[in-house]
Amino acid sequence: MATEDLTVDQLASRVGMTVRNVRAYAARGLLQPPRLVGRTGFYGPEHVARLTLVREMLAQGFTLAAVQKAVESESEAVSAGSLALHRAVMAPWLAEVPQESDLAELADRFPDTGVDIAALADQLARLGVIELLDEGRVRILEPALLDAGIRGVRLGLPAGPLIEAQRAVIELLEQAAEVYVGMFRDTVWQDHLDAGLPPERWTELQAIIEGLQPVATQAVLASFRSAMAVAVAAEVDLVWGRGDPPEPLS
């Protein structure tokens, strides 16, 4: 018996899966057949590499059907390239690393604002900013967004209306995201699909994907700044139209 031979139990342990999952993936053709000695199957480094790839692709968001297609139609190196490409697509847009806290610590971040922290936590959870855990613990899913909200409340903005305004903004930004993704899908991505997604062009595609995030962010921020200037000017004109403008500060 070769020193690298593993039983199915040992293989499952090596790759961090259950035996049931290993057998299920083998049944779907995701795993090469083992080397049989009598009625016992033994697995080697190639099986460890394949299952590791499958596990990573699933963790990165590939569906099982997509993993199976990659494994069936491509070499191991190309499958690994597919994983790298998927990571490049998702990495610039992934959420921040969540932080764990509790309601008492959250309340401390709203000093002297009179905020009902329990009610606020419910609103933030519905917005997707935090996740409520057991025993008063919370998982902060969007730390930067929470920080922005805290700064707004400290300025004197009421928490409830601020959250509702953010909810409306999120809906608008989801539409903007769909516009950018649709543009990319119908141009660059479609060109690569028409070419058969050749591996030699993946570096080019990855560079475009990685550069899209700062380009889109800058464009959205610049457009938002301009739109805010117009909206504020219109509101100022409306307020001043009701009477004389205030005296300038000395």
N, C-alpha and C positions, 0 to 999 in steps of 0.2 A: 504494500500500500504506500502511495506517495505521501510524503510528509505534509503536503498541502491539501490532502483530501479531507473534506469535511462532510459529516452527515448533515441531513437537512436541519436537525436541531442546532448543530454547531454553526451552520451557514446562517440560520435565522438570528442566532445570537450575535454573530460577527457583524451583520449589517443592521442590527437594531430593529428587526421585524419579528412578527409572530410566525410560527411554522404555517399557520393557516394562510397568512398572506403570501408566504413564499409559494405554497402549493397553488394558490389562486392565480398568482402571476405566471407560474409555470404553465398552468392550464390554458392561459390566454396567449401563450407563445412568447411571453416576455423574457423567459429564461431558457437558456440552452439546456438540452437534456443532460442528465448527470452521467457519469461513467458508472456502469453497473458491474458490481462484483457479486455474483449470485443474484439475490433479490434486493440487495442494498445499493442505493444510489450514492455516489460520492461526488462532491462538488469541489471545484478548484478556484484559483484566482480570477478566472474569467467570469465565473458566476458571481463572485463577490463584487467585481467591477460593474457587472450588468445591473445587479440589484441596487447597488449604490447609486448608479445613474438613474434608475427608475425612481428610487426614493427622493432624490434631489429634484428631479423633474416634477414629481407630484407636489413637493414642498414649494416649488416655484410657481405653482398654479396651473401646470399642464393638466388637462383631463386625462383619464386613463386611456381613452380612445386615442388621444393625440400621442401619448407615450407609446402605445402599441404601434401606431403608424410609423413613428420615428424608428423604433427598434426593427420593425419588419422591413422598412424600405431603405434604411441607411446603415452605414458602417458605424462602429462604436465611436470612431473619431468624429464623424459627422453628427451623431446624436449628441456627443459632448458639445459640439459647436452649436447645435440647436439650443442646448441649455444655456450656453454662454450668451447667445443672442437674446434669449428670453430674459435673462438677467439684465442685459443692457437695455432692453425695452422697458422693464419695470423699475430698475434701480432709481432713476431720477425722480420718480413719482411716488415712491413708497412713503408711507406715513412715518412720522418721527417715532423713535423708540418710546413706548408708553412708560409712564411713571406711576408708581403706586403711592398713595397717600391715604388720609382718612378725613372725615368731615371736620374734625377739630382743626387739623392743619389747613384745610381749605378755608375754613372760617377766618383763620389768622391772616390769610392773604387779602381779606376784605375788611381791614380795620376801620372802625368808626363810620361804616357805611349803612348800618342798620339792615343789612341783607339777611333774609331768612334763608340760612344756608341749606336746610333740608329741602325747601321748595326750589331753591336755585339748583341744587344738585339734580333734582328730578328733571328740570328744564334742560340742563346741560346734557343729561343722559339721553333725553329724547332727541337732542340736536346731534348726538354722536360725539360730543367733546369728551365725555367721561363715561365710564362704565361702573355701575354700582355693584359692589361686591358684598360679601357677608360681613357682619359685625362692624358696620360703619366704615369699611374700607372702600376706597374708590381707585379705579385705574384711569389715569389721565391719558386719553388716546390722542389728543391734539394739544400738547403743551403750549405751543406758540399761540394757538388760537385762544386758549384759556388766558394766557398772559395778556393778550390784547384786550380781552373782555375785562379783566381786572383793572387794567389801566383806564379803560373807558368808565368803569364804575367809579374809580377814584377821582376822575375828572368831574363827576357829578351826574353822569348819565344813568338813568334808571335801568336796573339789570333786566327786568322783564322786556321792555320795549327794545333794548339793545339786542337781546337774544332773538326776538322776533325779526328784527332788521337783519341780523346775521343769517337767519333761516332763509329769508327772501334772497339775500345776496348769494348764498350757497346754491339755490336753485338757478339763479342766473349764471353762475360760474360753471355749473354742470352743463348748461347749454353751450357756454363758450368752449368747454373742454370737448364736447361732442363735435363742435365745428372744427377745432384744430385736428382732432383725431380723424375726422372724415376727410379733411384736406390731405393729411398725410397718407391715409389709406388709398385715396383715389389717385395719388401722384407717385410719390417715392415707393411706397409699399407695392402698389400695383405694377410698377415698372419691374421691381425685383421678382414679383410673382410671375409676370409674363416671361421673365428670363429663366424661370425655374429655380429661383433662390439658389444660385450657384454659390458654393462655399467661399470661392475666391473673392466674392463681393461682400461678404459679411462684415469685413472690417470697415468698408465704406458705409454700409448701412448702419453699423453700430455708431460710427462717428456722427452721422446725421441725427440718430436718435438721441445720443447724449447731448448734442448741441441744441436740440429742439427745446429742452426744458428752460434754459436761461433765455432763449429767444422769445418763447411764448410768455414767460413770466414778465419780461421787460415790456413786451408789447401790451399785455393786459394792464400792467401797472401804469404805463404811460397813458393808455386810453382812459383808465379810471381816473387818473389825475385830471385829465382834460375835462371829462364829464363832470367831475366834482366841481371844478372851477365854474363851469357853465351853470350847474344847479345852484351853487352858492350865490353866484352873481344874480341869478333870477330871483332867489329868495330875498336877497338884500334889496333889490329893486322893489320887490313887492312890499316889504316892510317899510322902506323909506317912502313908498308911495302913499302910505297911510298918514304921513306927517313929515315934519322937518327931520332931516338926518341928525344924528347925535353930534354934539360938538366933538372935535378931535381931541384926543388926550394931549395934555401939555407935556 
